[in-house]
Amino acid sequence: MNVQDYSQLRAFARVDGLKLFVLWLVSFVCYVGGLNHPGLGFVAIMLAFITPFLSARLLRKYRDEVLQGTLKFGRGWFYVVLQFFHASVLFAVAQFIYFAFIDKGYFMDTLSEMLLAPENKEALKALGMQGLEETLSMMRQMRPIDQVLNILMSNLLIGCLVGVPIAAFCKKEK
């Protein structure tokens, strides 16, 4: 891959990363709203589930329109990783703004209320999940930047892992 191909790949991955970011942002807003409205929680899960399919669709579009229908596995994987990188960075900024300036403890309060409800507490205990109060206490002590960095690293790792089957599925050589 020459310099021009690399610059082109980065530019398209940046634009497609923006599209993934918008999907994730809508999913996150639905997730936060779904803490009190279960229907929105379902929408959030469905939108998150769409992510690899959207990524694959964007990669196929890049392959067919920019690369004239040929794509090697390595370039496809790198493209998906860059998509996830750009989406993850934008998503981290949006989440930081939410947790630092908008949330004011709503997310953790609602999560704690749900998990510590007597019916849920018993179900979690039956599943072998103990020490929930300590875990929630530790999560409350995390700064917004710590929460966001954890999510950012998770998204980057997921992008690297999900990129393998997506690139394998979308590769096409002459």
C-alpha positions, 0 to 999 in steps of 0.5 A, spaced: 500 500 500 502 506 497 502 513 501 496 515 497 492 508 498 494 509 506 491 516 506 485 514 502 484 508 507 484 513 513 480 518 510 474 513 508 475 510 515 474 516 519 468 518 515 465 511 516 467 511 524 463 518 524 457 513 522 459 508 527 459 514 532 452 516 531 449 509 531 453 508 538 451 515 541 443 514 539 444 507 542 447 510 549 442 515 549 437 510 548 440 506 554 440 511 559 433 513 557 432 505 558 434 505 565 427 508 566 423 506 560 425 498 558 422 499 551 428 504 550 433 499 553 431 494 547 432 499 542 439 500 545 441 493 545 438 492 538 442 498 535 449 496 539 447 489 535 447 492 528 454 495 529 458 489 526 453 489 520 454 496 519 461 496 519 461 490 514 456 494 510 461 500 510 467 496 508 464 492 502 462 499 500 469 501 500 471 495 497 466 496 491 466 503 490 474 505 492 478 499 491 474 496 484 472 490 488 478 487 491 480 487 498 485 483 502 484 481 509 489 485 512 487 492 509 480 490 511 482 488 518 486 495 518 480 499 515 475 496 521 480 497 526 480 505 524 473 505 523 472 503 531 478 507 533 475 514 530 468 512 533 471 510 539 475 516 540 468 521 538 464 516 543 469 517 549 468 525 548 461 524 548 461 520 554 465 524 558 461 530 557 455 526 559 458 523 565 462 530 567 457 535 566 450 532 565 449 525 569 450 528 576 450 521 579 443 519 575 446 513 571 449 510 578 443 511 582 439 508 577 443 502 576 444 501 584 437 502 585 435 496 580 441 491 582 439 492 589 432 491 589 430 485 593 427 481 587 434 482 583 438 482 589 436 475 590 436 473 583 443 475 582 445 472 589 442 465 586 447 466 580 453 467 584 454 474 584 456 476 590 459 483 593 455 487 589 455 493 594 462 493 594 462 493 586 457 499 586 461 503 591 468 502 587 464 504 581 461 510 584 468 512 586 471 512 579 472 519 576 468 520 569 475 520 565 476 513 568 469 510 566 470 513 559 477 510 558 475 503 560 469 504 555 474 506 550 479 501 551 473 496 551 471 499 544 478 498 541 479 491 543 472 489 540 474 493 534 480 489 533 477 482 535 470 484 530 475 486 525 477 479 524 471 476 521 468 482 518 475 482 514 475 475 512 467 476 510 468 482 506 475 480 503 475 479 495 481 478 491 482 477 483 
